[in-house]
Amino acid sequence: MKKYLLGAAALLLTCLPAHADDLADAVDQDYEYIFNLYKHFHENPELSFKESESAKRMAAELEPLGFDVTTGFGDKWAKEKAKRDAGQVYEGVGGYGLVAVMKNGEGPTVMLRADMDALPLEEKTGLPFASKVVSQDYLGQTVPVMHACAHDSHMAILIGAARRLAEMKDQWSGTLVLIGQPAEELGLGALAMLEAGLYDKFPKPDYVLATHTSGWDPAGDIAYTPGWALANVDSVDIFVKGIGAHGSAPQMGKDPIVISSQIVNALQTLVSRELDPLDSGVVTVGAFQAGYKHNIIPDEAHLQITVRSYEDNVRAKLLEGIERIAIAQAKSAGLPDDLMPVVKFEDEYTPSTFNNEELTSRVMGAVAAELGPERVYERAPSMGGEDFGQFTRTAENIPTLIFWTGGNDPKAMKAAREGKGPLPPANHSPYFAPIPEPTLKTGVHAMTIGAIELLQKN
């Protein structure tokens, strides 16, 4: 059920800002330009830490508007990763990151963020401007590339908002910072920009806003979540040792498949029996690989696990529990100490995202007053991940807000919820294709209003 903004938003509806109709008209009139820009990004997707042409195009759009643009056309991801492992910072602004600054008098500094990278996925939407790009990922594998998570719309929306704000300088005061962020899909781009000096070399923001086009919300709507909005995302690998034997003589070995199966079952108790019922957590074994033949007991099995949480103390408890359970199950099977499981935690995890409640109420109240409260509503937190949380974690709890711009067919979604059809494809599907006009217009409108609300003169 939609939870509509009341209170402040209802009050604002009685006194809409004088520019409301003018802004809506301007967004409508600019739609064709923004749509063509969106098509360009969609047809020319680039993988994580390879977003050179996307950043160049964004720079070419922003510089004529009066923004002071800095681009970080640095090395490929493999070289940057090597530098990071050696304790060095990324070149440029986090690889191919972009920063655009417009100073317009006294006032706060507001940063608007769009991510730029695409996914290694073959597009199957059938769109006339569908991607046909094939590229090499950072591991050297040749893969098809698609903007299946709508980052193409994020770039277009940011440019659309920049065009409006550049024309409305008489209605706001302060400093506007726009960033094109690389490598969100790897969960590393935000941190790369911050480690490269985003908050030291450029105006440090008082507020950070972002939007994400959502295949789980109807096009033309805005959804938001105060507080915890997105989860910590950890990847864990467990290499379970065993002693190989013939399948007809299991007593001669130690079966890692059986031990791993017991680990999988025991892991389910972490959330159900070790977490406070009011805390949130997910432990999912997404892959289980072992053996090659019917009658051979192998000597190793491999489990791949995703772990989700909001609170950092919950995250720590889950990760500790995974290692404890893996070791305990191996010991209960009688494995010697030199054959204990090896548990590997990926160092670079995606941190959870917390939407500052006061900032969320203020910005979404202004957006609801502009678009109408029936189109702007609260929705439940997600266990999905986004590295947007780095922008507040890295710098003294700067208030941040990421909100959802609906992108899917409202009629198809309504039918699905009534049991009259399937849900339409959403983010990360090769068939996902946001409905451009309501998605782009709504995103530009909401992002512009959010910035003006925080940069208002009075």
ZIKA-V238690 format. One record per residue. SS is DSSP state (helix for helix, strand for strand, loop for the rest). OMEGA is omega as a letter, one per 30 degrees, with the letter a starting at -180 (999 if undefined). Layout:
# ZIKA-V238690
SS | OMEGA
SS | OMEGA
This chain:
# ZIKA-V238690
loop | l
loop | l
strand | a
strand | l
loop | l
loop | l
loop | a
helix | a
helix | l
helix | l
helix | a
helix | a
helix | a
loop | a
loop | l
loop | l
loop | a
loop | a
loop | a
helix | a
helix | l
helix | a
helix | l
helix | l
helix | a
helix | l
helix | l
helix | a
helix | a
loop | a
helix | a
helix | l
helix | a
helix | l
helix | l
helix | l
helix | l
helix | l
helix | l
helix | l
helix | a
helix | a
helix | a
loop | a
loop | l
loop | a
loop | a
loop | a
loop | l
loop | a
loop | a
helix | a
helix | l
helix | l
helix | l
helix | l
helix | l
helix | l
helix | a
helix | l
helix | a
helix | a
helix | l
loop | l
loop | l
loop | l
loop | l
strand | a
strand | l
strand | l
strand | a
loop | a
loop | a
loop | a
loop | l
loop | a
helix | a
helix | l
helix | l
helix | l
helix | l
helix | l
helix | a
helix | l
helix | l
loop | l
loop | l
loop | l
loop | l
loop | l
loop | l
strand | l
loop | l
loop | a
strand | a
loop | l
loop | a
strand | l
strand | l
strand | a
strand | l
strand | l
strand | a
strand | l
loop | a
loop | l
loop | a
loop | l
strand | a
strand | l
strand | l
strand | a
strand | l
strand | l
strand | a
loop | a
loop | l
loop | a
strand | l
loop | a
loop | l
loop | a
loop | l
loop | a
loop | a
loop | l
loop | l
loop | l
loop | l
loop | l
loop | l
loop | a
loop | l
strand | a
strand | l
strand | l
loop | a
loop | l
loop | l
loop | l
loop | l
strand | a
strand | l
strand | a
loop | a
strand | l
loop | a
loop | l
loop | l
loop | l
helix | l
helix | l
helix | l
helix | l
helix | l
helix | l
helix | l
helix | l
helix | l
helix | l
helix | l
helix | l
helix | l
helix | a
helix | l
helix | l
helix | a
loop | a
helix | l
helix | a
helix | l
strand | a
loop | a
strand | a
strand | l
strand | l
strand | l
strand | l
strand | l
strand | a
strand | l
loop | l
loop | l
loop | a
loop | l
loop | a
loop | a
loop | a
helix | l
helix | l
helix | l
helix | l
helix | a
helix | l
helix | l
loop | l
loop | a
helix | a
helix | l
helix | a
helix | a
loop | l
loop | a
loop | a
loop | l
loop | l
strand | l
strand | l
strand | l
strand | l
strand | l
strand | l
strand | a
strand | l
strand | l
strand | l
strand | a
strand | l
loop | a
loop | l
loop | l
strand | l
strand | a
strand | l
loop | l
loop | l
strand | a
strand | a
strand | a
strand | a
loop | l
strand | l
strand | l
strand | l
strand | a
strand | l
strand | l
strand | l
strand | a
strand | a
strand | l
loop | l
strand | a
loop | l
strand | l
strand | a
loop | l
loop | a
loop | a
helix | a
helix | a
helix | a
loop | l
strand | a
loop | a
helix | l
helix | l
helix | l
helix | l
helix | l
helix | l
helix | l
helix | l
helix | a
helix | a
helix | l
helix | a
helix | l
helix | a
helix | a
helix | a
helix | a
helix | a
helix | l
loop | l
loop | a
loop | l
loop | l
loop | a
loop | l
strand | l
strand | l
strand | a
strand | l
strand | a
strand | a
strand | l
strand | a
strand | l
strand | l
loop | a
loop | a
loop | a
loop | a
loop | l
strand | l
strand | a
loop | l
loop | l
strand | l
strand | a
strand | l
strand | l
strand | a
strand | l
strand | a
strand | a
strand | l
strand | l
loop | a
loop | a
helix | l
helix | l
helix | l
helix | a
helix | a
helix | a
helix | a
helix | l
helix | a
helix | l
helix | l
helix | a
helix | a
helix | a
helix | a
helix | a
helix | l
helix | l
helix | l
helix | a
helix | l
loop | l
loop | l
loop | l
loop | a
helix | a
helix | l
helix | l
loop | l
loop | l
strand | a
strand | a
strand | l
strand | l
loop | a
loop | a
loop | a
loop | l
strand | a
loop | l
loop | a
strand | l
strand | l
strand | l
loop | a
helix | a
helix | l
helix | l
helix | a
helix | a
helix | a
helix | a
helix | l
helix | l
helix | l
helix | l
helix | l
helix | a
helix | a
helix | a
loop | a
helix | l
helix | a
helix | a
strand | a
strand | l
strand | l
loop | a
loop | l
loop | l
loop | l
loop | l
loop | a
loop | a
loop | a
helix | l
helix | a
helix | l
helix | a
helix | l
helix | a
helix | a
loop | a
loop | l
loop | l
loop | l
loop | l
strand | a
strand | l
strand | l
strand | l
strand | a
strand | l
strand | a
strand | a
strand | a
strand | a
loop | a
helix | a
helix | l
helix | l
helix | l
helix | l
helix | a
helix | a
helix | l
loop | l
loop | a
loop | l
loop | a
loop | l
loop | l
loop | a
loop | a
loop | a
loop | l
loop | l
loop | l
loop | l
loop | a
loop | l
loop | l
loop | l
loop | a
helix | a
helix | l
helix | a
helix | a
helix | a
helix | a
helix | l
helix | l
helix | a
helix | a
helix | a
helix | l
helix | l
helix | l
helix | l
helix | a
helix | l
helix | a
helix | a
loop | a
strand | a
loop | a
loop | 999
